[in-house]
């Protein structure tokens, strides 16, 4: 625990107020808080060398917990504070989280049902649980307390965050994705957004159970992956695109070489022959960046049978389309858009961001020949996630890319609890690429494209 003492000393320093309203300075100090400060100071002044030198994380945590309990017992009479056993345990956990965890948000990160944690300055913390955003009663002490946690996140990966570089993307040891942004850009104080990494990857049966799609849609998507169709998963932020992409990837046969390219590695592929690549940001000197475009270009020299790009955000869309058009069938990616038609427009824009002076018609021809299908994922107003469209790209008609919905979600109303009512149904149209199923020896029931009016 070589860095523990320096961390604690930083917390002991008198914090400079940043000009943002800090209600902690006006709060009444409780006996619990008074004792916490005394214990904290004592730990800083007298931290056993054995704890600082311990390398095993679990053993270090247990040793530190025992030390905290001993100091609490010692300092309680001096502070004239009597705590119940439950309060002593809470104080111990709080101090542990502050010293070697992520402060007051540590319990939220440990709760399995919570998928995202959002810190909007020190006194407003939201979390997402089962699709719903909930305001927590947890608070940080002040802005500097939030900054210490941000620095604890970014320091181990060699990143920095300060006024010259006021935002950063990072990843926690468990794979959770973190974005932090600080004043002067963040007006309400240091802001942290953590998208938690699921230890247990979901399967297609889970999405069927959640009502994200029907079993017929699941069977159809599995057939599309095995028939090596190129697919774009489209959706807004928090709609579940990465989860769906991960599930789609699980249908790729185990004897194929898969290469994944991501900005922050999140995919959990279980096939044996997977090569995982990740972009690299510039270092403190502004050098050493490896962008997604370079990663995809290098991927094509690595004999991939399938290329999976976590998300297309810019000029790399051109490289992805070229990969799809040059023999790497069955490739997958995601993009930000609210409808399949919007996704096509976004792809056009991203290709133009590559800096090549291509006519719009040429870009559309590239898209229509490369992409077979768009899966539209949406987070509805009630917090539920659904695949609202599965849309075939049928080619060009004049200057326009022609699309045809194969499945779609049809909303029928909202119940008294605000739950959105509707049904996922086929449109009754058989896709043109269905011939690829036959070529691959895949047989789907003929009625899979027939509307059976099943309610959801």
VMD Tcl script that draws the C-alpha trace (Angstrom):
set ca {
  {0.00 0.00 0.00}
  {2.81 2.35 -0.95}
  {0.45 5.05 -2.22}
  {-1.98 4.87 0.73}
  {-0.13 7.25 3.02}
  {0.20 9.93 0.35}
  {-3.51 9.57 -0.43}
  {-4.43 10.00 3.20}
  {-2.16 13.02 3.58}
  {-3.89 14.60 0.58}
  {-7.23 14.07 2.31}
  {-5.87 15.64 5.49}
  {-4.98 18.90 3.73}
  {-7.34 21.86 4.03}
  {-9.32 21.86 0.79}
  {-9.49 24.93 -1.43}
  {-13.03 25.85 -2.44}
  {-13.42 26.08 -6.21}
  {-16.11 28.76 -6.32}
  {-18.89 26.19 -6.73}
  {-21.47 26.20 -3.96}
  {-20.30 23.73 -1.31}
  {-23.07 22.92 1.12}
  {-20.71 20.71 3.16}
  {-19.25 23.88 4.68}
  {-22.66 24.82 6.12}
  {-23.72 21.39 7.37}
  {-23.81 20.68 11.08}
  {-21.01 18.29 12.04}
  {-22.51 15.19 13.68}
  {-20.86 13.02 16.31}
  {-20.37 10.35 13.68}
  {-18.55 12.77 11.37}
  {-16.49 14.19 14.24}
  {-15.33 10.71 15.22}
  {-14.65 9.84 11.58}
  {-12.33 12.86 11.27}
  {-10.46 11.89 14.47}
  {-10.03 8.28 13.31}
  {-8.94 9.47 9.89}
  {-6.28 11.76 11.36}
  {-5.04 9.02 13.68}
  {-4.72 6.56 10.78}
  {-2.69 9.09 8.80}
  {-0.36 9.82 11.70}
  {0.16 6.22 12.74}
  {-0.24 3.79 9.84}
  {1.64 0.51 10.50}
  {4.33 -0.23 7.92}
  {3.04 -3.80 7.53}
  {-0.27 -2.52 6.13}
  {1.43 -0.17 3.67}
  {3.78 -2.94 2.49}
  {1.08 -5.63 2.02}
  {0.60 -6.51 -1.67}
  {-2.41 -8.85 -1.43}
  {-5.50 -6.66 -1.86}
  {-7.87 -8.79 0.26}
  {-5.36 -9.24 3.05}
  {-4.54 -5.52 2.98}
  {-8.24 -4.66 3.27}
  {-8.70 -6.99 6.25}
  {-5.61 -5.62 8.00}
  {-6.77 -2.04 7.45}
  {-10.27 -2.87 8.70}
  {-8.86 -4.34 11.91}
  {-6.71 -1.23 12.37}
  {-9.73 1.05 11.83}
  {-11.82 -0.85 14.40}
  {-8.99 -0.59 16.95}
  {-8.64 3.17 16.40}
  {-12.43 3.66 16.61}
  {-12.47 1.89 19.99}
  {-9.57 4.07 21.13}
  {-10.91 7.42 19.89}
  {-14.62 7.06 20.72}
  {-14.26 7.93 24.45}
  {-11.94 10.87 23.62}
  {-14.55 12.27 21.21}
  {-17.32 11.59 23.74}
  {-19.17 9.60 21.09}
  {-20.90 6.27 21.67}
  {-21.73 4.21 18.60}
  {-23.83 1.09 18.24}
  {-22.15 -1.92 16.61}
  {-24.05 -1.20 13.37}
  {-22.69 2.34 13.33}
  {-19.16 1.14 14.01}
  {-19.40 -1.22 11.03}
  {-20.74 1.63 8.87}
  {-17.89 3.92 9.95}
  {-15.33 1.21 9.21}
  {-16.80 0.59 5.74}
  {-16.88 4.34 4.97}
  {-13.23 4.81 5.92}
  {-12.19 1.71 3.98}
  {-13.97 2.94 0.86}
  {-12.37 6.37 1.21}
  {-8.88 4.93 1.59}
  {-8.72 2.05 -0.86}
  {-12.05 2.11 -2.70}
  {-14.04 4.73 -4.56}
  {-15.41 6.63 -1.60}
  {-19.16 6.92 -0.98}
  {-20.09 5.43 -4.39}
  {-18.32 2.11 -3.60}
  {-21.56 0.44 -2.33}
  {-23.32 1.42 -5.58}
  {-20.52 -0.15 -7.63}
  {-20.81 -3.36 -5.60}
  {-24.58 -3.75 -6.03}
  {-25.21 -6.14 -8.92}
  {-28.57 -4.70 -10.02}
  {-27.08 -1.22 -10.57}
  {-25.86 -0.75 -14.14}
  {-24.67 2.88 -14.12}
  {-23.56 5.46 -11.54}
  {-23.61 9.23 -12.29}
  {-21.94 11.75 -9.97}
  {-23.07 15.32 -10.77}
  {-20.80 17.18 -8.37}
  {-20.41 16.21 -4.71}
  {-24.03 16.35 -3.59}
  {-26.04 14.80 -6.43}
  {-25.51 11.13 -7.26}
  {-27.84 9.15 -9.52}
  {-27.77 5.47 -10.41}
  {-29.60 3.32 -12.94}
  {-31.31 0.22 -11.60}
  {-33.41 -2.04 -13.81}
  {-33.70 0.71 -16.41}
  {-34.81 3.43 -13.96}
  {-32.74 6.47 -12.90}
  {-32.82 6.95 -9.12}
  {-31.47 9.84 -7.01}
  {-29.28 8.47 -4.22}
  {-29.00 9.97 -0.74}
  {-25.24 9.31 -0.86}
  {-23.04 12.41 -0.99}
  {-19.38 13.31 -1.17}
  {-17.86 15.68 1.40}
  {-16.98 18.38 -1.14}
  {-15.55 18.93 -4.64}
  {-12.05 17.95 -3.57}
  {-13.38 14.64 -2.27}
  {-14.77 13.88 -5.75}
  {-11.45 14.95 -7.33}
  {-9.51 12.53 -5.12}
  {-11.68 9.65 -6.33}
  {-11.23 10.72 -9.98}
  {-7.45 10.85 -9.51}
  {-7.54 7.42 -7.88}
  {-9.31 6.07 -10.99}
  {-6.99 7.61 -13.59}
  {-3.59 7.43 -11.86}
  {-3.05 3.64 -12.22}
  {-3.49 3.84 -16.02}
  {-1.05 6.72 -16.44}
  {-3.69 9.33 -17.30}
  {-4.08 12.79 -15.86}
  {-6.95 15.20 -15.37}
  {-6.49 18.89 -14.61}
  {-7.43 22.29 -16.03}
  {-5.34 21.69 -19.16}
  {-6.90 18.23 -19.74}
  {-10.29 18.56 -18.01}
  {-11.88 15.29 -19.12}
  {-10.77 11.67 -19.37}
  {-12.03 8.20 -20.31}
  {-10.77 5.30 -18.23}
  {-11.56 1.75 -17.19}
  {-11.78 0.30 -13.69}
  {-9.96 -2.96 -12.86}
  {-13.26 -4.87 -13.21}
  {-13.76 -3.53 -16.76}
  {-16.33 -0.82 -15.91}
  {-16.16 2.21 -18.20}
  {-15.55 5.64 -16.66}
  {-15.83 9.19 -17.98}
  {-14.81 12.12 -15.78}
  {-15.03 15.84 -16.51}
  {-14.07 18.66 -14.17}
  {-14.34 22.47 -13.85}
  {-14.13 24.77 -15.70}
  {-16.01 22.59 -18.20}
  {-18.25 20.97 -15.56}
  {-20.11 23.87 -13.93}
  {-21.67 21.82 -11.11}
  {-18.37 20.41 -9.93}
  {-16.35 17.29 -10.84}
  {-18.60 14.83 -12.67}
  {-18.16 11.06 -12.98}
  {-20.13 8.62 -15.12}
  {-19.47 4.91 -14.57}
  {-21.03 2.24 -16.76}
  {-20.57 -0.98 -14.86}
  {-19.14 -4.09 -16.46}
  {-21.35 -7.15 -16.18}
  {-19.37 -10.10 -14.84}
  {-21.91 -12.56 -16.21}
  {-22.54 -11.97 -19.91}
  {-26.21 -12.07 -20.88}
  {-27.44 -14.54 -23.50}
  {-30.15 -14.27 -26.13}
  {-32.56 -16.15 -23.84}
  {-32.17 -13.33 -21.28}
  {-33.23 -10.74 -23.87}
  {-36.27 -12.87 -24.76}
  {-37.14 -13.13 -21.06}
  {-36.79 -9.35 -20.61}
  {-39.08 -8.75 -23.59}
  {-36.34 -7.06 -25.62}
  {-37.20 -9.31 -28.56}
  {-39.27 -12.40 -29.35}
  {-37.98 -15.93 -29.79}
  {-38.69 -15.71 -33.54}
  {-36.57 -12.55 -33.74}
  {-33.81 -14.29 -31.77}
  {-33.85 -17.29 -34.14}
  {-33.77 -14.95 -37.13}
  {-30.78 -12.96 -35.78}
  {-28.88 -16.16 -35.00}
  {-29.46 -17.32 -38.59}
  {-28.20 -13.96 -39.89}
  {-24.95 -14.25 -37.90}
  {-24.34 -17.83 -39.02}
  {-25.07 -16.85 -42.65}
  {-22.32 -14.20 -42.33}
  {-24.45 -11.09 -42.84}
  {-22.89 -7.70 -42.08}
  {-24.89 -6.05 -39.30}
  {-24.99 -2.63 -37.66}
  {-26.60 -2.34 -34.21}
  {-28.06 1.16 -33.93}
  {-29.34 2.95 -30.84}
  {-29.07 5.85 -28.44}
  {-26.86 6.14 -25.37}
  {-27.76 3.52 -22.77}
  {-30.05 1.60 -25.12}
  {-28.09 -1.64 -24.74}
  {-26.17 -1.68 -28.05}
  {-23.00 -3.19 -26.58}
  {-24.96 -5.90 -24.75}
  {-26.76 -6.82 -27.98}
  {-23.50 -6.77 -29.96}
  {-21.95 -9.12 -27.41}
  {-24.89 -11.52 -27.71}
  {-24.75 -11.40 -31.52}
  {-21.05 -12.24 -31.34}
  {-21.82 -15.37 -29.31}
  {-23.43 -16.93 -32.40}
  {-20.18 -16.85 -34.40}
  {-18.86 -20.41 -34.87}
  {-15.89 -21.39 -32.70}
  {-13.67 -22.34 -35.64}
  {-13.50 -18.75 -36.97}
  {-10.79 -16.15 -36.23}
  {-12.42 -13.07 -34.68}
  {-10.71 -9.72 -34.15}
  {-12.39 -7.06 -32.03}
  {-11.53 -3.33 -32.06}
  {-12.81 -1.18 -29.21}
  {-12.13 2.16 -27.57}
  {-12.70 0.54 -24.18}
  {-12.70 -3.26 -24.16}
  {-16.17 -4.42 -23.10}
  {-17.03 -7.40 -25.30}
  {-16.96 -10.79 -23.59}
  {-16.52 -13.26 -26.43}
  {-16.18 -16.88 -25.35}
  {-14.87 -18.37 -28.58}
  {-11.31 -19.75 -28.39}
  {-9.84 -17.82 -31.36}
  {-10.39 -14.16 -30.44}
  {-7.86 -11.32 -30.71}
  {-8.88 -8.24 -28.71}
  {-7.52 -4.83 -29.72}
  {-8.03 -1.50 -27.96}
  {-7.29 2.05 -29.03}
  {-4.77 4.09 -27.05}
  {-5.10 7.78 -26.16}
  {-2.18 10.17 -26.37}
  {0.15 10.30 -23.36}
  {0.82 13.36 -21.21}
  {3.12 14.75 -23.93}
  {0.37 14.33 -26.51}
  {2.12 11.44 -28.27}
  {1.50 7.75 -28.80}
  {-2.17 7.85 -29.77}
  {-3.50 4.88 -31.72}
  {-6.93 5.77 -33.15}
  {-9.67 3.38 -34.29}
  {-8.87 3.93 -37.98}
  {-5.30 2.68 -37.52}
  {-6.55 -0.27 -35.47}
  {-9.02 -1.38 -38.17}
  {-6.43 -0.98 -40.93}
  {-4.01 -3.16 -38.97}
  {-6.76 -5.69 -38.28}
  {-7.16 -6.32 -42.01}
  {-3.51 -7.46 -42.13}
  {-4.16 -10.06 -39.40}
  {-6.23 -12.54 -41.46}
  {-9.54 -11.95 -39.68}
  {-12.57 -14.01 -40.62}
  {-14.84 -11.70 -38.64}
  {-14.17 -8.07 -37.69}
  {-16.12 -6.59 -34.77}
  {-15.83 -2.86 -34.13}
  {-17.28 -1.86 -30.76}
  {-18.61 1.44 -32.08}
  {-18.17 3.60 -35.17}
  {-18.02 7.27 -34.24}
  {-16.08 8.90 -37.08}
  {-13.91 8.24 -40.11}
  {-13.37 4.61 -39.12}
  {-16.81 3.93 -40.62}
  {-15.17 4.09 -44.06}
  {-12.59 1.47 -43.06}
  {-15.32 -0.72 -41.58}
  {-17.41 -0.53 -44.77}
  {-14.35 -1.37 -46.87}
  {-13.68 -4.39 -44.66}
  {-17.27 -5.55 -45.14}
  {-16.94 -5.05 -48.90}
  {-13.63 -6.90 -49.26}
  {-14.37 -10.41 -48.14}
  {-14.83 -9.99 -44.39}
  {-18.48 -11.04 -44.38}
  {-20.21 -11.43 -41.04}
  {-18.66 -8.28 -39.57}
  {-20.47 -6.36 -36.84}
  {-20.45 -2.87 -35.38}
  {-22.65 -0.36 -33.53}
  {-23.54 3.30 -34.07}
  {-25.52 6.10 -32.45}
  {-28.87 6.79 -34.15}
  {-32.55 6.74 -33.25}
  {-33.92 4.94 -36.34}
  {-32.49 2.71 -39.08}
  {-32.86 5.55 -41.61}
  {-31.01 7.91 -39.23}
  {-28.26 5.29 -38.96}
  {-27.76 5.36 -42.72}
  {-27.45 9.16 -42.61}
  {-24.98 8.86 -39.72}
  {-22.88 6.40 -41.72}
  {-22.75 8.88 -44.60}
  {-21.61 11.64 -42.25}
  {-18.98 9.44 -40.62}
  {-17.54 8.38 -43.98}
  {-17.18 12.05 -44.90}
  {-15.32 12.56 -41.61}
  {-12.58 10.30 -43.00}
  {-11.51 13.29 -45.09}
  {-11.99 11.68 -48.50}
  {-13.80 13.73 -51.13}
  {-16.34 11.09 -52.14}
  {-19.64 11.85 -53.93}
  {-22.70 11.14 -51.76}
  {-23.96 8.57 -54.26}
  {-20.66 6.66 -54.07}
  {-20.91 6.61 -50.26}
  {-24.47 5.32 -50.42}
  {-23.48 2.60 -52.88}
  {-20.71 1.57 -50.50}
  {-23.16 1.41 -47.59}
  {-25.86 -0.46 -49.52}
  {-23.43 -3.10 -50.76}
  {-21.62 -3.53 -47.41}
  {-24.43 -3.54 -44.82}
  {-27.11 -6.21 -44.99}
  {-29.12 -5.34 -41.89}
  {-29.64 -2.77 -39.14}
  {-30.87 -3.81 -35.70}
  {-32.42 -0.80 -33.94}
  {-32.24 -0.90 -30.16}
  {-34.18 1.61 -28.04}
  {-34.57 2.51 -24.38}
  {-38.25 3.37 -23.95}
  {-39.67 5.98 -21.58}
  {-40.49 3.36 -18.94}
  {-36.83 2.28 -18.84}
  {-37.37 -0.96 -20.79}
  {-35.10 -1.81 -23.71}
  {-36.44 -3.26 -26.93}
  {-35.27 -4.06 -30.41}
  {-37.73 -1.75 -32.15}
  {-36.71 -2.55 -35.76}
  {-34.85 -5.20 -37.67}
  {-34.37 -3.63 -41.09}
  {-32.95 -5.05 -44.31}
  {-30.80 -2.90 -46.62}
  {-32.03 -3.92 -50.05}
  {-29.75 -1.88 -52.31}
  {-30.07 1.35 -54.30}
  {-33.01 2.84 -56.16}
  {-31.82 5.94 -57.98}
  {-29.79 7.93 -55.42}
  {-31.59 6.47 -52.44}
  {-30.73 3.48 -50.23}
  {-33.76 1.20 -50.08}
  {-34.70 -0.35 -46.74}
  {-37.40 -2.79 -45.65}
  {-38.48 -3.55 -42.06}
  {-38.55 -7.28 -41.29}
  {-39.59 -7.00 -37.62}
  {-40.76 -3.98 -35.63}
  {-42.18 -2.92 -32.26}
  {-45.70 -1.52 -32.37}
  {-46.73 0.49 -29.30}
  {-50.38 0.15 -28.32}
  {-50.55 2.28 -25.17}
  {-49.31 2.95 -21.64}
  {-50.74 1.33 -18.49}
  {-51.55 3.10 -15.20}
  {-48.01 2.46 -13.89}
  {-46.39 4.08 -16.93}
  {-45.36 0.78 -18.50}
  {-45.34 0.94 -22.29}
  {-47.62 -1.61 -23.91}
  {-47.11 -3.01 -27.38}
  {-45.95 -5.97 -29.37}
  {-42.95 -7.08 -31.33}
  {-44.06 -8.49 -34.64}
  {-42.89 -9.48 -38.11}
  {-43.99 -7.27 -40.97}
  {-44.90 -10.24 -43.16}
  {-42.09 -9.55 -45.63}
  {-39.42 -12.14 -46.35}
  {-35.97 -10.51 -46.68}
  {-34.13 -10.66 -50.01}
  {-31.03 -11.98 -48.24}
  {-32.97 -15.09 -47.16}
  {-31.23 -16.90 -50.03}
  {-28.05 -16.68 -47.94}
  {-29.71 -18.90 -45.32}
  {-30.28 -21.59 -47.94}
  {-26.69 -21.26 -49.21}
  {-25.46 -21.79 -45.64}
  {-27.75 -24.75 -44.99}
  {-29.85 -22.81 -42.47}
  {-33.56 -23.53 -42.38}
  {-36.04 -21.20 -40.71}
  {-39.79 -21.90 -40.35}
  {-41.76 -20.22 -43.15}
  {-44.16 -18.66 -40.63}
  {-41.35 -16.80 -38.83}
  {-42.11 -13.79 -41.05}
  {-45.88 -14.05 -40.49}
  {-47.64 -11.81 -37.95}
  {-49.22 -14.04 -35.32}
  {-50.33 -10.97 -33.27}
  {-48.54 -12.12 -30.14}
  {-48.91 -9.48 -27.40}
  {-46.03 -8.14 -25.28}
}
mol new
graphics top color blue
foreach p $ca { graphics top sphere $p radius 0.5 }
foreach p [lrange $ca 0 end-1] q [lrange $ca 1 end] { graphics top cylinder $p $q radius 0.2 }
display resetview
